[in-house]
């Protein structure tokens, strides 16, 4: 089974996606709380990770922190 770039970008489980920018470099984009004007906001985070699993774990941590009010 091959993983397409679309499947890697957003696996449908969370409001956020990941993509590989280069060898060992990943970008995570996830939804931030809406602003006072009601507009959608997104946060982009670049990180160094060894593989897809490590990048997904970091995405999970960032979204859990956001949901816990750590924004």
Helices and strands as residue ranges (DSSP letters): H 5-9, E 16-22, E 25-32, E 41-48, H 52-67
